[in-house]
Structures are given as structure tokens and as C-alpha cells.
Amino acid sequence: MLPDPLTDCDLVGHNATSARPLEETPMPALSQPPSSPSGYSAGTTAEPPWPDSDPAGSGGMPWPGGRPPAGRLPASGRPQVHGQPPWAPSVEPGSGGVGYPPGDSAPTTGSLPAITGGLIRRQGTFNGRITRDGSSEFPVEPSRYQLYGSLACPWSQRTLIACRLLGLDRVIGLTLTDPVADERGWKFDGEAGDPLTGARFLSDLYRTTDPGYRGPYSVPLIWDLRTRRIVSNDVAQITVMLETEFRPYHKPGAPDLYPMARRRDIESLATLIFHTVNTGVYKAGLASSQASYDQAVEAVFTTMDALDERLERRRFLLGDLLTEADIRLFPTLARFDAVYYQKFNCNLRRLVDYPHLWAYTRDLFSLPGFGETTDLGQIKRHYYQSSEWGNKYDIIPIGPRIDWSEPHGRSRMRA
Ligand SMILES: N[C@@H](CCC(=O)N[C@@H](CS)C(=O)NCC(=O)O)C(=O)O
């Protein structure tokens, strides 16, 4: 049963009514062809989604210490970014194991399966833990782990945001897949495949780790360059590991995204958001009966209404602190008007119709890690051209036009 945002989680707005009556919502304005708001190519080449330093104008950080210093690469053992690594790889391309013949520890998130239109959304099937106290087989080490993700995928975006916000792009490499997945799943760009491992498909990394594994082959995942296998593909566990176990490698002034004192609040709010919004849009979009669609879409908008009300008084979900809860919500909001509104029939209201939720999204977008990992070009290519989502002629709709740079005025807000 779906949790009720108004009763199961007292963190969410209190006087919110359930979804407003159905009303005619104007279609988003027509606009230019899809382009990346962050200015990098929406093509198939996987490029690092961030420049070498923090973006200009990203000051006014909502955490102590003000503007975090720009990331600096460690003197040795540089991490790797593919497709166009701005630094030399420390592992020879193709030598990485996929053979073509030619106290403050991260909790396990447990299994939180969610039914999405008849599909069970499994959380990670590989649950290895990277630890800084050496209590697991995967110790924290710079340049030992590679993050595999897709700019199109909302679950991947959480890990990219956390990496960049914490400055872990200096110690963890990044490989991006092509945004369009076919029947064989996520693939790497070009004939040569992934330069680190030689894999052509993400599934190759799974099969190298466990030859008997039969899927799902999901992003994101953390790959161990030393043992040449997957450590974890459990997204909640990955972000919390980045936030806690990798703390010694956070850049100076990095925010504490998972503060001990607020973990219960974060998890309870994020669980509600997971069931009603993060997976709620998929439940609506993949529903195979009117009743299941109605139930899912009502939950989406009931929570969005409650969040809008909550964010009238708070800059972030938990007040003046940016946390993991915001990271888990943002990728769904970023895709809402461009994909879920239209393709997944979540068309009662657009995100831009919510004054506080939309201003909050723009506020996050302007912070390091958020805007620079939001690529609407790749997002739209994924949802409109991947075989999984069905679109006979691969047509990508032109709109909507979204003005992410409209002033949000939230920096002055207090909790
Ligand atoms: N294992 C992830 C799931 C992430 C996920 O669903 N990723 C999607 C892309 S947005 C995926 O790779 N799907 C491919 C598949 O399931 O075959 C989790 O911990 O929640």
C-alpha cells in the first residue's frame, strides 16, 4: 500500500489537501529543439558533466565555509573520466578484465522493492560496501573505484551530484553510457566500447562479476578497478557511502549531506518521496489499468502539493540544510516537465506550476553538481528513443522550453 504523505510522514506539509480537482493544464510552450541547459553536448559521446572547477556564479553555498574551493586532482592516481578523459588513464585501455574474444558507516538500504506498473523495481542486487575502517573487502582508496552511470538516468544523477558536490570527482573516476539503450541494455559509445574495461555493454561488467547473473543490468554502479568487479549497484547505498565512508576525501568545505542527527528524518521523507514520486511517475507511466494509473498519479500530485507547501517555508527539504533527501528528489523534478508530464501521463500540473517547488528546483540547479549533471538532451533521447519506453519512430518532442535561470530568490530563506 502506498504511504500517505499526510499521515505516514509528518515531515511533509500538514494542511495539504489531496490532489486538486482535475483541471485543464495548458501544454508547455513550444520551444527550440532539445538542448542541454548546462551547455555540453547531448550527443552520444560521454563527456564529463562538469568542468574542472566549480561553475562561475555558484557562490552562496548553503553550508558552512561558503564557496567550496574548486576541485583539485590529487598529485598521483588520478581518476578517470570517459569518453574524453582530461587526464591520462592509469589503466591501459582494454586491460580491465572484460574479455572479448576478441560508526559512521553507510547503512545497507535493504530491499525496498516498489511495484511500477507491474514491474518490481529492485534496488541494488550487488551490495558490496566500501568502508574507511577496512571492515569490508573494499577499503576506501583514491582512484580505485569507477562510477558507471548515465546522464539520462535519474538514479545515476543522484550519484553524480553527490560525487561532484563533495569533490569526489577528484578520487573516483566516471564512465558514462550512451543515453539510448536497446534490447541489450546500456551500451558504451563507439566500437571500442569502454576504454577502461573493453566492455561494449554494461551487462558485460555484470557478467564479469558474476557469470551466472541474468539481469537487470542497471546504472549506476561502482566498479572496483583492482578486483575488476562490481562493488554495488544499490543507488541509495552508493550515495550514502560517498557521503560517509569517503569523508576523508571530501573537498574542504563540502556539506555534510547525511548528518547523523537528521538521518531518520532524511530516510522517512525520502521513503515517502521514493514510493510516491521517484517511482510514482513510473507507476503512472507504466500502469496497465485505469485504477492503477489513477492511484499512482494521485499519489504523485498529492506529494508534489505537499512538498510545494513545505518548501514555502523551508529552503531545502529539511530546512536550511542541503541533504541527501534533496539529492534524491531533484533528478525526478528535473525530468518532470520534459518527460514525465507528457510521456508518463503525469499531466495534472507541470513542475513550473508549483511556485515553491519550481523555485526550489532552480535553486538546486544553480548549486554545484545539480545543474551540471542535468542534460535534458540526453534525458529526452533516453526516454524517447530507448527500446524500453516504446516510440515507434524515435521522435523526440520539441519542448518544453524551460528557463532554469529565472531568479529563484531562495538564498535568503531561513529554515
Ligand atoms: N539498482 C538501482 C536501480 C536503478 C535503475 O533502475 N536504473 C535504470 C535506469 S534509470 C536501469 O538501469 N534500468 C535498466 C534495467 O533495469 O534493465 C537502484 O538501486 O535503485
The ligand as an SDF file (V2000), in Angstrom:
LIG
                    3D

 20 19  0  0  0  0  0  0  0  0999 V2000
   19.6970   -0.6230   -8.8980 N   0  0  0  0  0  0  0  0  0  0  0  0
   19.1010    0.6730   -8.8860 C   0  0  0  0  0  0  0  0  0  0  0  0
   18.0580    0.8140   -9.9440 C   0  0  0  0  0  0  0  0  0  0  0  0
   18.4720    1.9100  -10.8630 C   0  0  0  0  0  0  0  0  0  0  0  0
   17.6840    1.8270  -12.1580 C   0  0  0  0  0  0  0  0  0  0  0  0
   16.5130    1.4280  -12.1570 O   0  0  0  0  0  0  0  0  0  0  0  0
   18.3120    2.2290  -13.2700 N   0  0  0  0  0  0  0  0  0  0  0  0
   17.6780    2.1280  -14.5450 C   0  0  0  0  0  0  0  0  0  0  0  0
   17.9710    3.3450  -15.3900 C   0  0  0  0  0  0  0  0  0  0  0  0
   17.1940    4.8240  -14.8750 S   0  0  0  0  0  0  0  0  0  0  0  0
   18.2890    0.9830  -15.3050 C   0  0  0  0  0  0  0  0  0  0  0  0
   19.4960    0.9070  -15.4490 O   0  0  0  0  0  0  0  0  0  0  0  0
   17.4520    0.1110  -15.8430 N   0  0  0  0  0  0  0  0  0  0  0  0
   17.8900   -0.9710  -16.6600 C   0  0  0  0  0  0  0  0  0  0  0  0
   17.2970   -2.2770  -16.2370 C   0  0  0  0  0  0  0  0  0  0  0  0
   16.7080   -2.3480  -15.1480 O   0  0  0  0  0  0  0  0  0  0  0  0
   17.4500   -3.2300  -17.0140 O   0  0  0  0  0  0  0  0  0  0  0  0
   18.6280    1.0420   -7.5100 C   0  0  0  0  0  0  0  0  0  0  0  0
   19.3710    0.8000   -6.5780 O   0  0  0  0  0  0  0  0  0  0  0  0
   17.5340    1.6220   -7.3530 O   0  0  0  0  0  0  0  0  0  0  0  0
  1  2  1  0
  2  3  1  0
  2 18  1  0
  3  4  1  0
  4  5  1  0
  5  6  2  0
  5  7  1  0
  7  8  1  0
  8  9  1  0
  8 11  1  0
  9 10  1  0
 11 12  2  0
 11 13  1  0
 13 14  1  0
 14 15  1  0
 15 16  2  0
 15 17  1  0
 18 19  2  0
 18 20  1  0
M  END
$$$$
